[in-house]
């Protein structure tokens, strides 16, 4: 992916959604289904995704964050550091590799790339 650091991170992301992590996943999923309709994807016990919102039961990270899909986590890390963001360690999830980012204002972004 191309672009320069003055462009920010947007050109490195293919899709960005708001993610909410909660230990009350089942109750909140029911409310969201009532409000937003059937999710595009759900594993029915820990993860659900609609067009602009994702819901997770993983509470070891921020309660609210942006979830940003990319095909190049290394480029995201490099660009984020150039922009003064805090870049965490890459870690493997169930189907993806994640990279936690924290903007200078405190915005939490979890960049992720699908694993082959």
N, C-alpha and C positions, 0 to 999 in steps of 0.2 A: 504494500500500500504506500502511496506517495503522499507528499504534503510537507509543509515545514512547520516548525514549532509555533510560529505566530498564528497558525490556523487553529490551535487548540487541539483537542482530541477527537472532535466530531468526525473528521474524515477517516479515522481509524476504526470507527464503530459501525457495524452493519445494522444493529437494532439496539434500542435502549428502552427499557421499561422501568417503572418504579417497582421496587421489591419491598414487601413487608414480611418480616420474620416474627413469628409469634408462637408461644407455647400453647395457644388456644386455637390451633390450626383448624380443627374440625368445625368448631362453632363459627369462626370467621369465614371459612369456606362456604358454609351454608348461607350466611348473610350475603356474601359476594355473589353467589349463584343466584340468589333471589334478586339482587340488584343489577348484576351485569349479564346474567344468563350463564349458559354452560361454558366452562373454560375451553380454550383451544387444546389444552393438554392438562391432564391431572393423573397422578398415580393413586389418587383417592385416600391418601393418608399423610402425605408430607409435602406435596408440591402441587401447585395449580398455576396455570398461566393463562391470562386473558390477553387481549391486544396490547394494552398499555400498563397492566399491573400483573405482578407475579406474587404468589403467596408461598411462604416456606415455613417449615417448623424448625429450621436451624437457628437457634437463639444464641450461638456463640459469637455472632458478629453484631453489626448495628441493627436496630429495630427497623429503620427505614434507610434505604439506599437506592442507588440506581444500579441496575443490572445491565451491563453493556457487552453485547456479543461482538467478537472480533476474530479475525483469522490470524492475527499476528500479535501475540502478547508481548513479545520482545520489543516490537516497535511502540506499543502502548507504554511500556515501562520506560523506555528511553525518552519518549516525548513527554510523559508525565514528569519525569525528573527534571527535564529542561524547563518545564513550566513551574517548577517549584513545588510539585506535589510530593507527598510521602508515598512511597511505593513499598508494599509489603512483599512477602515471599509467595511465589507461585505454589499452589497446592492442588492436588487432584481431588475432584469430587466424584460423584457416581458416574457421570457421563462427560465431564468437562474438566479442564484445568482452569483454576481461578487465580486472579491477581487482585488483591485488595489495594485500593487507591484512596488517598485522602487529600482533597483539595486544600489550598491555603485557607479557605474560609471554613473548613471542616466538613465539606460535602463528602459523603462516603460513596464510592463507586466500586462495584465488583465487576471487573472486566473478566470475561471468560471466553475460552475457545473450546470448541468440541474436540474431543479426543478421537483419533482414528481407531 
